[in-house]
């Protein structure tokens, strides 16, 4: 009978370990990963806004700003710089 109790005790310990591992995985998937992803997206948005601001500021000084997209390069300049004063 003692051998049977040892097997049951071992089985209970293994099941508890499996439950703890599954809970840790669920905590990661539902709490940790979205937080990390949120920080990454926030950083990407800040970089995007900074780049657009730099392009706009340089174009506003009537300088051409070369932008390369794929194999093509275009020059951006503020429209105000192209208007002829009257």
PDB file of N, CA, C and O in Angstrom:
ATOM      1  N   UNK A   1       0.813  -1.193   0.000  1.00  0.00           N
ATOM      2  CA  UNK A   1       0.000   0.000   0.000  1.00  0.00           C
ATOM      3  C   UNK A   1       0.862   1.266   0.000  1.00  0.00           C
ATOM      4  O   UNK A   1       0.474   2.288  -0.565  1.00  0.00           O
ATOM      5  N   UNK A   2       2.029   1.189   0.635  1.00  0.00           N
ATOM      6  CA  UNK A   2       2.938   2.327   0.718  1.00  0.00           C
ATOM      7  C   UNK A   2       3.466   2.704  -0.670  1.00  0.00           C
ATOM      8  O   UNK A   2       3.641   3.887  -0.961  1.00  0.00           O
ATOM      9  N   UNK A   3       3.719   1.719  -1.520  1.00  0.00           N
ATOM     10  CA  UNK A   3       4.195   1.948  -2.891  1.00  0.00           C
ATOM     11  C   UNK A   3       3.141   2.696  -3.698  1.00  0.00           C
ATOM     12  O   UNK A   3       3.473   3.560  -4.509  1.00  0.00           O
ATOM     13  N   UNK A   4       1.883   2.367  -3.480  1.00  0.00           N
ATOM     14  CA  UNK A   4       0.781   3.011  -4.205  1.00  0.00           C
ATOM     15  C   UNK A   4       0.674   4.482  -3.780  1.00  0.00           C
ATOM     16  O   UNK A   4       0.433   5.351  -4.618  1.00  0.00           O
ATOM     17  N   UNK A   5       0.850   4.762  -2.496  1.00  0.00           N
ATOM     18  CA  UNK A   5       0.799   6.143  -2.007  1.00  0.00           C
ATOM     19  C   UNK A   5       1.954   6.963  -2.572  1.00  0.00           C
ATOM     20  O   UNK A   5       1.783   8.143  -2.879  1.00  0.00           O
ATOM     21  N   UNK A   6       3.125   6.350  -2.711  1.00  0.00           N
ATOM     22  CA  UNK A   6       4.279   7.040  -3.290  1.00  0.00           C
ATOM     23  C   UNK A   6       4.025   7.412  -4.749  1.00  0.00           C
ATOM     24  O   UNK A   6       4.390   8.500  -5.194  1.00  0.00           O
ATOM     25  N   UNK A   7       3.394   6.498  -5.488  1.00  0.00           N
ATOM     26  CA  UNK A   7       3.085   6.763  -6.894  1.00  0.00           C
ATOM     27  C   UNK A   7       2.060   7.879  -7.005  1.00  0.00           C
ATOM     28  O   UNK A   7       2.188   8.757  -7.859  1.00  0.00           O
ATOM     29  N   UNK A   8       1.057   7.856  -6.162  1.00  0.00           N
ATOM     30  CA  UNK A   8       0.027   8.901  -6.188  1.00  0.00           C
ATOM     31  C   UNK A   8       0.646  10.247  -5.808  1.00  0.00           C
ATOM     32  O   UNK A   8       0.354  11.268  -6.431  1.00  0.00           O
ATOM     33  N   UNK A   9       1.487  10.243  -4.797  1.00  0.00           N
ATOM     34  CA  UNK A   9       2.165  11.464  -4.365  1.00  0.00           C
ATOM     35  C   UNK A   9       3.040  12.019  -5.490  1.00  0.00           C
ATOM     36  O   UNK A   9       3.047  13.227  -5.731  1.00  0.00           O
ATOM     37  N   UNK A  10       3.765  11.161  -6.167  1.00  0.00           N
ATOM     38  CA  UNK A  10       4.602  11.577  -7.287  1.00  0.00           C
ATOM     39  C   UNK A  10       3.740  12.137  -8.414  1.00  0.00           C
ATOM     40  O   UNK A  10       4.090  13.153  -9.014  1.00  0.00           O
ATOM     41  N   UNK A  11       2.632  11.492  -8.704  1.00  0.00           N
ATOM     42  CA  UNK A  11       1.722  11.942  -9.754  1.00  0.00           C
ATOM     43  C   UNK A  11       1.152  13.323  -9.410  1.00  0.00           C
ATOM     44  O   UNK A  11       1.060  14.189 -10.280  1.00  0.00           O
ATOM     45  N   UNK A  12       0.776  13.526  -8.160  1.00  0.00           N
ATOM     46  CA  UNK A  12       0.236  14.819  -7.733  1.00  0.00           C
ATOM     47  C   UNK A  12       1.306  15.902  -7.883  1.00  0.00           C
ATOM     48  O   UNK A  12       1.003  17.003  -8.342  1.00  0.00           O
ATOM     49  N   UNK A  13       2.535  15.612  -7.510  1.00  0.00           N
ATOM     50  CA  UNK A  13       3.622  16.581  -7.640  1.00  0.00           C
ATOM     51  C   UNK A  13       3.875  16.939  -9.102  1.00  0.00           C
ATOM     52  O   UNK A  13       4.095  18.104  -9.434  1.00  0.00           O
ATOM     53  N   UNK A  14       3.842  15.941  -9.962  1.00  0.00           N
ATOM     54  CA  UNK A  14       4.038  16.186 -11.402  1.00  0.00           C
ATOM     55  C   UNK A  14       2.910  17.034 -11.956  1.00  0.00           C
ATOM     56  O   UNK A  14       3.157  17.949 -12.741  1.00  0.00           O
ATOM     57  N   UNK A  15       1.669  16.747 -11.562  1.00  0.00           N
ATOM     58  CA  UNK A  15       0.525  17.525 -12.046  1.00  0.00           C
ATOM     59  C   UNK A  15       0.604  18.974 -11.547  1.00  0.00           C
ATOM     60  O   UNK A  15       0.288  19.901 -12.292  1.00  0.00           O
ATOM     61  N   UNK A  16       1.018  19.171 -10.309  1.00  0.00           N
ATOM     62  CA  UNK A  16       1.178  20.525  -9.786  1.00  0.00           C
ATOM     63  C   UNK A  16       2.254  21.268 -10.570  1.00  0.00           C
ATOM     64  O   UNK A  16       2.085  22.444 -10.891  1.00  0.00           O
ATOM     65  N   UNK A  17       3.349  20.597 -10.878  1.00  0.00           N
ATOM     66  CA  UNK A  17       4.417  21.204 -11.663  1.00  0.00           C
ATOM     67  C   UNK A  17       3.917  21.603 -13.058  1.00  0.00           C
ATOM     68  O   UNK A  17       4.231  22.686 -13.551  1.00  0.00           O
ATOM     69  N   UNK A  18       3.149  20.731 -13.678  1.00  0.00           N
ATOM     70  CA  UNK A  18       2.589  21.024 -15.004  1.00  0.00           C
ATOM     71  C   UNK A  18       1.663  22.237 -14.920  1.00  0.00           C
ATOM     72  O   UNK A  18       1.695  23.103 -15.795  1.00  0.00           O
ATOM     73  N   UNK A  19       0.843  22.304 -13.876  1.00  0.00           N
ATOM     74  CA  UNK A  19      -0.072  23.438 -13.718  1.00  0.00           C
ATOM     75  C   UNK A  19       0.715  24.733 -13.530  1.00  0.00           C
ATOM     76  O   UNK A  19       0.369  25.759 -14.117  1.00  0.00           O
ATOM     77  N   UNK A  20       1.763  24.692 -12.723  1.00  0.00           N
ATOM     78  CA  UNK A  20       2.578  25.890 -12.507  1.00  0.00           C
ATOM     79  C   UNK A  20       3.232  26.334 -13.816  1.00  0.00           C
ATOM     80  O   UNK A  20       3.275  27.529 -14.109  1.00  0.00           O
ATOM     81  N   UNK A  21       3.730  25.402 -14.588  1.00  0.00           N
ATOM     82  CA  UNK A  21       4.355  25.740 -15.882  1.00  0.00           C
ATOM     83  C   UNK A  21       3.328  26.359 -16.821  1.00  0.00           C
ATOM     84  O   UNK A  21       3.614  27.353 -17.488  1.00  0.00           O
ATOM     85  N   UNK A  22       2.128  25.774 -16.876  1.00  0.00           N
ATOM     86  CA  UNK A  22       1.078  26.316 -17.749  1.00  0.00           C
ATOM     87  C   UNK A  22       0.664  27.714 -17.298  1.00  0.00           C
ATOM     88  O   UNK A  22       0.426  28.583 -18.137  1.00  0.00           O
ATOM     89  N   UNK A  23       0.576  27.944 -16.004  1.00  0.00           N
ATOM     90  CA  UNK A  23       0.236  29.272 -15.504  1.00  0.00           C
ATOM     91  C   UNK A  23       1.322  30.288 -15.862  1.00  0.00           C
ATOM     92  O   UNK A  23       1.015  31.430 -16.204  1.00  0.00           O
ATOM     93  N   UNK A  24       2.573  29.881 -15.786  1.00  0.00           N
ATOM     94  CA  UNK A  24       3.668  30.771 -16.163  1.00  0.00           C
ATOM     95  C   UNK A  24       3.598  31.115 -17.651  1.00  0.00           C
ATOM     96  O   UNK A  24       3.819  32.264 -18.035  1.00  0.00           O
ATOM     97  N   UNK A  25       3.298  30.141 -18.473  1.00  0.00           N
ATOM     98  CA  UNK A  25       3.169  30.385 -19.919  1.00  0.00           C
ATOM     99  C   UNK A  25       2.008  31.334 -20.192  1.00  0.00           C
ATOM    100  O   UNK A  25       2.134  32.249 -21.006  1.00  0.00           O
ATOM    101  N   UNK A  26       0.891  31.127 -19.527  1.00  0.00           N
ATOM    102  CA  UNK A  26      -0.274  32.004 -19.723  1.00  0.00           C
ATOM    103  C   UNK A  26       0.038  33.429 -19.260  1.00  0.00           C
ATOM    104  O   UNK A  26      -0.362  34.389 -19.918  1.00  0.00           O
ATOM    105  N   UNK A  27       0.742  33.576 -18.146  1.00  0.00           N
ATOM    106  CA  UNK A  27       1.115  34.906 -17.667  1.00  0.00           C
ATOM    107  C   UNK A  27       2.005  35.607 -18.686  1.00  0.00           C
ATOM    108  O   UNK A  27       1.847  36.802 -18.935  1.00  0.00           O
ATOM    109  N   UNK A  28       2.931  34.872 -19.270  1.00  0.00           N
ATOM    110  CA  UNK A  28       3.798  35.457 -20.288  1.00  0.00           C
ATOM    111  C   UNK A  28       2.995  35.899 -21.510  1.00  0.00           C
ATOM    112  O   UNK A  28       3.159  37.015 -22.001  1.00  0.00           O
ATOM    113  N   UNK A  29       2.131  35.018 -21.990  1.00  0.00           N
ATOM    114  CA  UNK A  29       1.380  35.298 -23.213  1.00  0.00           C
ATOM    115  C   UNK A  29       0.406  36.460 -23.027  1.00  0.00           C
ATOM    116  O   UNK A  29       0.257  37.285 -23.928  1.00  0.00           O
ATOM    117  N   UNK A  30      -0.253  36.538 -21.882  1.00  0.00           N
ATOM    118  CA  UNK A  30      -1.293  37.543 -21.704  1.00  0.00           C
ATOM    119  C   UNK A  30      -0.816  38.835 -21.040  1.00  0.00           C
ATOM    120  O   UNK A  30      -1.495  39.856 -21.156  1.00  0.00           O
ATOM    121  N   UNK A  31       0.318  38.829 -20.355  1.00  0.00           N
ATOM    122  CA  UNK A  31       0.744  40.031 -19.642  1.00  0.00           C
ATOM    123  C   UNK A  31       2.115  40.539 -20.069  1.00  0.00           C
ATOM    124  O   UNK A  31       2.260  41.727 -20.359  1.00  0.00           O
ATOM    125  N   UNK A  32       3.103  39.690 -20.113  1.00  0.00           N
ATOM    126  CA  UNK A  32       4.473  40.134 -20.372  1.00  0.00           C
ATOM    127  C   UNK A  32       4.670  40.485 -21.843  1.00  0.00           C
ATOM    128  O   UNK A  32       5.158  41.571 -22.156  1.00  0.00           O
ATOM    129  N   UNK A  33       4.302  39.593 -22.740  1.00  0.00           N
ATOM    130  CA  UNK A  33       4.525  39.823 -24.170  1.00  0.00           C
ATOM    131  C   UNK A  33       3.782  41.059 -24.686  1.00  0.00           C
ATOM    132  O   UNK A  33       4.374  41.846 -25.425  1.00  0.00           O
ATOM    133  N   UNK A  34       2.493  41.266 -24.324  1.00  0.00           N
ATOM    134  CA  UNK A  34       1.833  42.495 -24.799  1.00  0.00           C
ATOM    135  C   UNK A  34       2.515  43.773 -24.288  1.00  0.00           C
ATOM    136  O   UNK A  34       2.547  44.783 -24.991  1.00  0.00           O
ATOM    137  N   UNK A  35       3.051  43.726 -23.079  1.00  0.00           N
ATOM    138  CA  UNK A  35       3.748  44.891 -22.549  1.00  0.00           C
ATOM    139  C   UNK A  35       5.003  45.174 -23.359  1.00  0.00           C
ATOM    140  O   UNK A  35       5.264  46.322 -23.719  1.00  0.00           O
ATOM    141  N   UNK A  36       5.777  44.145 -23.645  1.00  0.00           N
ATOM    142  CA  UNK A  36       6.998  44.310 -24.441  1.00  0.00           C
ATOM    143  C   UNK A  36       6.652  44.797 -25.843  1.00  0.00           C
ATOM    144  O   UNK A  36       7.319  45.681 -26.378  1.00  0.00           O
ATOM    145  N   UNK A  37       5.608  44.220 -26.439  1.00  0.00           N
ATOM    146  CA  UNK A  37       5.179  44.632 -27.776  1.00  0.00           C
ATOM    147  C   UNK A  37       4.720  46.084 -27.769  1.00  0.00           C
ATOM    148  O   UNK A  37       4.989  46.833 -28.708  1.00  0.00           O
ATOM    149  N   UNK A  38       4.023  46.476 -26.701  1.00  0.00           N
ATOM    150  CA  UNK A  38       3.572  47.868 -26.590  1.00  0.00           C
ATOM    151  C   UNK A  38       4.733  48.840 -26.552  1.00  0.00           C
ATOM    152  O   UNK A  38       4.683  49.895 -27.186  1.00  0.00           O
ATOM    153  N   UNK A  39       5.792  48.492 -25.806  1.00  0.00           N
ATOM    154  CA  UNK A  39       6.981  49.346 -25.761  1.00  0.00           C
ATOM    155  C   UNK A  39       7.639  49.432 -27.129  1.00  0.00           C
ATOM    156  O   UNK A  39       8.101  50.500 -27.530  1.00  0.00           O
ATOM    157  N   UNK A  40       7.686  48.329 -27.840  1.00  0.00           N
ATOM    158  CA  UNK A  40       8.312  48.322 -29.169  1.00  0.00           C
ATOM    159  C   UNK A  40       7.519  49.189 -30.137  1.00  0.00           C
ATOM    160  O   UNK A  40       8.101  49.956 -30.905  1.00  0.00           O
ATOM    161  N   UNK A  41       6.205  49.075 -30.106  1.00  0.00           N
ATOM    162  CA  UNK A  41       5.367  49.870 -31.007  1.00  0.00           C
ATOM    163  C   UNK A  41       5.479  51.349 -30.665  1.00  0.00           C
ATOM    164  O   UNK A  41       5.526  52.191 -31.562  1.00  0.00           O
ATOM    165  N   UNK A  42       5.522  51.671 -29.384  1.00  0.00           N
ATOM    166  CA  UNK A  42       5.671  53.066 -28.965  1.00  0.00           C
ATOM    167  C   UNK A  42       6.998  53.635 -29.464  1.00  0.00           C
ATOM    168  O   UNK A  42       7.055  54.776 -29.921  1.00  0.00           O
ATOM    169  N   UNK A  43       8.059  52.842 -29.376  1.00  0.00           N
ATOM    170  CA  UNK A  43       9.359  53.281 -29.874  1.00  0.00           C
ATOM    171  C   UNK A  43       9.355  53.481 -31.382  1.00  0.00           C
ATOM    172  O   UNK A  43       9.960  54.424 -31.891  1.00  0.00           O
ATOM    173  N   UNK A  44       8.677  52.597 -32.090  1.00  0.00           N
ATOM    174  CA  UNK A  44       8.580  52.735 -33.541  1.00  0.00           C
ATOM    175  C   UNK A  44       7.824  54.011 -33.912  1.00  0.00           C
ATOM    176  O   UNK A  44       8.222  54.728 -34.830  1.00  0.00           O
ATOM    177  N   UNK A  45       6.742  54.290 -33.200  1.00  0.00           N
ATOM    178  CA  UNK A  45       5.964  55.503 -33.476  1.00  0.00           C
ATOM    179  C   UNK A  45       6.779  56.762 -33.198  1.00  0.00           C
ATOM    180  O   UNK A  45       6.697  57.733 -33.951  1.00  0.00           O
ATOM    181  N   UNK A  46       7.562  56.751 -32.124  1.00  0.00           N
ATOM    182  CA  UNK A  46       8.398  57.907 -31.824  1.00  0.00           C
ATOM    183  C   UNK A  46       9.452  58.111 -32.903  1.00  0.00           C
ATOM    184  O   UNK A  46       9.728  59.247 -33.287  1.00  0.00           O
ATOM    185  N   UNK A  47      10.042  57.028 -33.396  1.00  0.00           N
ATOM    186  CA  UNK A  47      11.020  57.123 -34.476  1.00  0.00           C
ATOM    187  C   UNK A  47      10.406  57.655 -35.756  1.00  0.00           C
ATOM    188  O   UNK A  47      11.011  58.470 -36.453  1.00  0.00           O
ATOM    189  N   UNK A  48       9.207  57.193 -36.063  1.00  0.00           N
ATOM    190  CA  UNK A  48       8.486  57.647 -37.249  1.00  0.00           C
ATOM    191  C   UNK A  48       8.207  59.147 -37.143  1.00  0.00           C
ATOM    192  O   UNK A  48       8.445  59.892 -38.093  1.00  0.00           O
ATOM    193  N   UNK A  49       7.710  59.584 -36.002  1.00  0.00           N
ATOM    194  CA  UNK A  49       7.399  61.002 -35.815  1.00  0.00           C
ATOM    195  C   UNK A  49       8.664  61.858 -35.889  1.00  0.00           C
ATOM    196  O   UNK A  49       8.636  62.948 -36.462  1.00  0.00           O
ATOM    197  N   UNK A  50       9.754  61.385 -35.327  1.00  0.00           N
ATOM    198  CA  UNK A  50      11.018  62.123 -35.378  1.00  0.00           C
ATOM    199  C   UNK A  50      11.503  62.268 -36.821  1.00  0.00           C
ATOM    200  O   UNK A  50      11.945  63.343 -37.226  1.00  0.00           O
ATOM    201  N   UNK A  51      11.420  61.186 -37.593  1.00  0.00           N
ATOM    202  CA  UNK A  51      11.879  61.223 -38.984  1.00  0.00           C
ATOM    203  C   UNK A  51      11.040  62.196 -39.808  1.00  0.00           C
ATOM    204  O   UNK A  51      11.583  62.977 -40.589  1.00  0.00           O
ATOM    205  N   UNK A  52       9.731  62.151 -39.639  1.00  0.00           N
ATOM    206  CA  UNK A  52       8.848  63.062 -40.385  1.00  0.00           C
ATOM    207  C   UNK A  52       9.143  64.510 -40.006  1.00  0.00           C
ATOM    208  O   UNK A  52       9.183  65.383 -40.873  1.00  0.00           O
ATOM    209  N   UNK A  53       9.349  64.767 -38.721  1.00  0.00           N
ATOM    210  CA  UNK A  53       9.655  66.121 -38.261  1.00  0.00           C
ATOM    211  C   UNK A  53      10.963  66.616 -38.876  1.00  0.00           C
ATOM    212  O   UNK A  53      11.045  67.764 -39.312  1.00  0.00           O
ATOM    213  N   UNK A  54      11.983  65.763 -38.913  1.00  0.00           N
ATOM    214  CA  UNK A  54      13.265  66.154 -39.497  1.00  0.00           C
ATOM    215  C   UNK A  54      13.125  66.462 -40.981  1.00  0.00           C
ATOM    216  O   UNK A  54      13.706  67.434 -41.465  1.00  0.00           O
ATOM    217  N   UNK A  55      12.370  65.659 -41.706  1.00  0.00           N
ATOM    218  CA  UNK A  55      12.156  65.890 -43.142  1.00  0.00           C
ATOM    219  C   UNK A  55      11.417  67.206 -43.350  1.00  0.00           C
ATOM    220  O   UNK A  55      11.795  68.001 -44.210  1.00  0.00           O
ATOM    221  N   UNK A  56      10.366  67.440 -42.569  1.00  0.00           N
ATOM    222  CA  UNK A  56       9.583  68.669 -42.705  1.00  0.00           C
ATOM    223  C   UNK A  56      10.420  69.901 -42.381  1.00  0.00           C
ATOM    224  O   UNK A  56      10.328  70.909 -43.081  1.00  0.00           O
ATOM    225  N   UNK A  57      11.225  69.835 -41.341  1.00  0.00           N
ATOM    226  CA  UNK A  57      12.057  70.979 -40.969  1.00  0.00           C
ATOM    227  C   UNK A  57      13.091  71.294 -42.042  1.00  0.00           C
ATOM    228  O   UNK A  57      13.336  72.460 -42.350  1.00  0.00           O
ATOM    229  N   UNK A  58      13.689  70.267 -42.602  1.00  0.00           N
ATOM    230  CA  UNK A  58      14.695  70.497 -43.645  1.00  0.00           C
ATOM    231  C   UNK A  58      14.033  71.013 -44.918  1.00  0.00           C
ATOM    232  O   UNK A  58      14.581  71.899 -45.575  1.00  0.00           O
ATOM    233  N   UNK A  59      12.881  70.486 -45.278  1.00  0.00           N
ATOM    234  CA  UNK A  59      12.187  70.938 -46.484  1.00  0.00           C
ATOM    235  C   UNK A  59      11.702  72.376 -46.321  1.00  0.00           C
ATOM    236  O   UNK A  59      11.662  73.122 -47.300  1.00  0.00           O
ATOM    237  N   UNK A  60      11.336  72.777 -45.110  1.00  0.00           N
ATOM    238  CA  UNK A  60      10.850  74.134 -44.859  1.00  0.00           C
ATOM    239  C   UNK A  60      11.946  75.172 -45.028  1.00  0.00           C
ATOM    240  O   UNK A  60      11.638  76.354 -45.183  1.00  0.00           O
ATOM    241  N   UNK A  61      13.212  74.777 -45.004  1.00  0.00           N
ATOM    242  CA  UNK A  61      14.321  75.714 -45.211  1.00  0.00           C
ATOM    243  C   UNK A  61      14.682  75.828 -46.688  1.00  0.00           C
ATOM    244  O   UNK A  61      15.748  76.336 -47.037  1.00  0.00           O
ATOM    245  N   UNK A  62      13.806  75.363 -47.532  1.00  0.00           N
ATOM    246  CA  UNK A  62      13.963  75.387 -48.991  1.00  0.00           C
ATOM    247  C   UNK A  62      15.139  74.531 -49.468  1.00  0.00           C
ATOM    248  O   UNK A  62      15.737  74.804 -50.509  1.00  0.00           O
ATOM    249  N   UNK A  63      15.454  73.516 -48.709  1.00  0.00           N
ATOM    250  CA  UNK A  63      16.450  72.538 -49.136  1.00  0.00           C
ATOM    251  C   UNK A  63      15.722  71.299 -49.641  1.00  0.00           C
ATOM    252  O   UNK A  63      14.682  70.906 -49.114  1.00  0.00           O
ATOM    253  N   UNK A  64      16.292  70.703 -50.668  1.00  0.00           N
ATOM    254  CA  UNK A  64      15.728  69.450 -51.147  1.00  0.00           C
ATOM    255  C   UNK A  64      16.101  68.338 -50.174  1.00  0.00           C
ATOM    256  O   UNK A  64      17.230  68.261 -49.690  1.00  0.00           O
ATOM    257  N   UNK A  65      15.121  67.480 -49.903  1.00  0.00           N
ATOM    258  CA  UNK A  65      15.361  66.342 -49.014  1.00  0.00           C
ATOM    259  C   UNK A  65      15.211  65.079 -49.853  1.00  0.00           C
ATOM    260  O   UNK A  65      14.101  64.745 -50.266  1.00  0.00           O
ATOM    261  N   UNK A  66      16.313  64.368 -50.112  1.00  0.00           N
ATOM    262  CA  UNK A  66      16.193  63.136 -50.911  1.00  0.00           C
ATOM    263  C   UNK A  66      15.613  61.992 -50.068  1.00  0.00           C
ATOM    264  O   UNK A  66      16.089  61.707 -48.970  1.00  0.00           O
ATOM    265  N   UNK A  67      14.593  61.359 -50.601  1.00  0.00           N
ATOM    266  CA  UNK A  67      13.988  60.193 -49.961  1.00  0.00           C
ATOM    267  C   UNK A  67      14.096  59.020 -50.918  1.00  0.00           C
ATOM    268  O   UNK A  67      13.664  59.107 -52.067  1.00  0.00           O
ATOM    269  N   UNK A  68      14.661  57.942 -50.455  1.00  0.00           N
ATOM    270  CA  UNK A  68      14.811  56.753 -51.284  1.00  0.00           C
ATOM    271  C   UNK A  68      13.766  55.728 -50.868  1.00  0.00           C
ATOM    272  O   UNK A  68      13.677  55.341 -49.702  1.00  0.00           O
ATOM    273  N   UNK A  69      12.978  55.298 -51.847  1.00  0.00           N
ATOM    274  CA  UNK A  69      11.961  54.273 -51.628  1.00  0.00           C
ATOM    275  C   UNK A  69      12.222  53.165 -52.637  1.00  0.00           C
ATOM    276  O   UNK A  69      12.008  53.338 -53.836  1.00  0.00           O
ATOM    277  N   UNK A  70      12.684  52.033 -52.140  1.00  0.00           N
ATOM    278  CA  UNK A  70      13.030  50.946 -53.058  1.00  0.00           C
ATOM    279  C   UNK A  70      14.212  51.362 -53.911  1.00  0.00           C
ATOM    280  O   UNK A  70      15.269  51.715 -53.390  1.00  0.00           O
ATOM    281  N   UNK A  71      14.030  51.319 -55.233  1.00  0.00           N
ATOM    282  CA  UNK A  71      15.090  51.701 -56.166  1.00  0.00           C
ATOM    283  C   UNK A  71      14.973  53.148 -56.618  1.00  0.00           C
ATOM    284  O   UNK A  71      15.790  53.616 -57.410  1.00  0.00           O
ATOM    285  N   UNK A  72      13.974  53.858 -56.129  1.00  0.00           N
ATOM    286  CA  UNK A  72      13.690  55.200 -56.621  1.00  0.00           C
ATOM    287  C   UNK A  72      13.990  56.242 -55.543  1.00  0.00           C
ATOM    288  O   UNK A  72      13.679  56.045 -54.368  1.00  0.00           O
ATOM    289  N   UNK A  73      14.598  57.350 -55.961  1.00  0.00           N
ATOM    290  CA  UNK A  73      14.863  58.470 -55.060  1.00  0.00           C
ATOM    291  C   UNK A  73      14.057  59.668 -55.536  1.00  0.00           C
ATOM    292  O   UNK A  73      14.080  60.025 -56.714  1.00  0.00           O
ATOM    293  N   UNK A  74      13.343  60.283 -54.595  1.00  0.00           N
ATOM    294  CA  UNK A  74      12.595  61.497 -54.918  1.00  0.00           C
ATOM    295  C   UNK A  74      13.103  62.614 -54.020  1.00  0.00           C
ATOM    296  O   UNK A  74      13.570  62.368 -52.908  1.00  0.00           O
ATOM    297  N   UNK A  75      13.006  63.842 -54.513  1.00  0.00           N
ATOM    298  CA  UNK A  75      13.427  65.007 -53.736  1.00  0.00           C
ATOM    299  C   UNK A  75      12.183  65.739 -53.252  1.00  0.00           C
ATOM    300  O   UNK A  75      11.293  66.065 -54.038  1.00  0.00           O
ATOM    301  N   UNK A  76      12.134  65.990 -51.959  1.00  0.00           N
ATOM    302  CA  UNK A  76      10.997  66.680 -51.349  1.00  0.00           C
ATOM    303  C   UNK A  76      11.430  68.097 -51.027  1.00  0.00           C
ATOM    304  O   UNK A  76      12.535  68.323 -50.532  1.00  0.00           O
ATOM    305  N   UNK A  77      10.552  69.052 -51.311  1.00  0.00           N
ATOM    306  CA  UNK A  77      10.809  70.455 -50.973  1.00  0.00           C
ATOM    307  C   UNK A  77       9.460  71.084 -50.669  1.00  0.00           C
ATOM    308  O   UNK A  77       8.439  70.663 -51.214  1.00  0.00           O
ATOM    309  N   UNK A  78       9.449  72.094 -49.799  1.00  0.00           N
ATOM    310  CA  UNK A  78       8.203  72.764 -49.444  1.00  0.00           C
ATOM    311  C   UNK A  78       7.663  73.521 -50.656  1.00  0.00           C
ATOM    312  O   UNK A  78       8.424  74.132 -51.406  1.00  0.00           O
ATOM    313  N   UNK A  79       6.354  73.473 -50.837  1.00  0.00           N
ATOM    314  CA  UNK A  79       5.709  74.136 -51.969  1.00  0.00           C
ATOM    315  C   UNK A  79       5.945  75.640 -51.907  1.00  0.00           C
ATOM    316  O   UNK A  79       6.098  76.282 -52.947  1.00  0.00           O
ATOM    317  N   UNK A  80       5.976  76.204 -50.724  1.00  0.00           N
ATOM    318  CA  UNK A  80       6.185  77.640 -50.569  1.00  0.00           C
ATOM    319  C   UNK A  80       7.504  78.092 -51.209  1.00  0.00           C
ATOM    320  O   UNK A  80       7.610  79.223 -51.682  1.00  0.00           O
ATOM    321  N   UNK A  81       8.492  77.216 -51.220  1.00  0.00           N
ATOM    322  CA  UNK A  81       9.789  77.551 -51.790  1.00  0.00           C
ATOM    323  C   UNK A  81       9.738  77.635 -53.320  1.00  0.00           C
ATOM    324  O   UNK A  81      10.610  78.250 -53.933  1.00  0.00           O
ATOM    325  N   UNK A  82       8.751  77.036 -53.922  1.00  0.00           N
ATOM    326  CA  UNK A  82       8.648  77.038 -55.388  1.00  0.00           C
ATOM    327  C   UNK A  82       7.813  78.205 -55.910  1.00  0.00           C
ATOM    328  O   UNK A  82       7.837  78.486 -57.109  1.00  0.00           O
ATOM    329  N   UNK A  83       7.080  78.886 -55.041  1.00  0.00           N
ATOM    330  CA  UNK A  83       6.216  79.983 -55.473  1.00  0.00           C
ATOM    331  C   UNK A  83       7.052  81.243 -55.723  1.00  0.00           C
ATOM    332  O   UNK A  83       7.966  81.556 -54.960  1.00  0.00           O
ATOM    333  N   UNK A  84       6.727  81.947 -56.787  1.00  0.00           N
ATOM    334  CA  UNK A  84       7.431  83.162 -57.165  1.00  0.00           C
ATOM    335  C   UNK A  84       6.801  84.338 -56.415  1.00  0.00           C
ATOM    336  O   UNK A  84       5.586  84.524 -56.478  1.00  0.00           O
ATOM    337  N   UNK A  85       7.606  85.132 -55.709  1.00  0.00           N
ATOM    338  CA  UNK A  85       7.025  86.283 -55.002  1.00  0.00           C
ATOM    339  C   UNK A  85       6.491  87.308 -55.982  1.00  0.00           C
ATOM    340  O   UNK A  85       7.072  87.530 -57.044  1.00  0.00           O
ATOM    341  N   UNK A  86       5.382  87.929 -55.619  1.00  0.00           N
ATOM    342  CA  UNK A  86       4.736  88.891 -56.542  1.00  0.00           C
ATOM    343  C   UNK A  86       5.130  90.303 -56.236  1.00  0.00           C
ATOM    344  O   UNK A  86       4.681  91.229 -56.910  1.00  0.00           O
TER     345      UNK A  86
END
